[in-house]
Amino acid sequence: MDIAYHFPDDILGDKASQEQKAKRLKEIEFWFDRYVQGVRTIQGGLGKANYKNPGSLVFADDAALHVNEVYWYILEQRVRPRIVSCNGDIEVTVDRHKISSLTEIVIALTEPIEHEHLPTKRRLNASLGFYCAMNIMANWNPKISKEMFVSRPFSQAHTTWLEYLPTSTEERMPIFSNAANWYLVETLFEERHDKKLLRPVN
């Protein structure tokens, strides 16, 4: 399986299968590796953006596994029970916007990246969460995968929000309200793509 182009499954039924959980773990491990490579490639620029020694980041032991376990626990215990099917189906589908929202919030709160400088640690984990959420959306929508960039102001504002998300929100994570952000992000990419198609050819 080419993990870079794997489309995550919608999650159906009362419980996710072990196969679904294993697929998600492989995706998270892949995204974590790609993120680290990216940070070390541009660490000079990050240093100018007040990251202290960003290239010295390390992941906690079993970081991807821990994030994956927390993700599935919250999905099954707190997210799925609150979803009401719109078309009367017995099985409930958790859409890509909620999956992206939950993933980045879990990463921001569990902080899989370790770093000696606390502000840098928070910023890197927020950035990692945003990166993984963008990849989830891109796996579903090829229009997003071609660019993977919303806008600098949005990216900065959203990662700052994640960075300062208080840990006390664990019992009341803003998963559903944040999912609306990802719905708007996808709509923006759709609109941007359609405008390119309508652009006259010289």
PyMOL commands that set and color helices and strands:
alter all, ss='L'
color gray80, all
select helices_A, chain A and resi 3-5+18-41+43-48+54-56+63-82+96-110+118-140+142-145+152-163+167-172+175-198
alter helices_A, ss='H'
color red, helices_A
select strands_A, chain A and resi 58-59+113-114
alter strands_A, ss='S'
color yellow, strands_A
deselect
rebuild
show_as cartoon
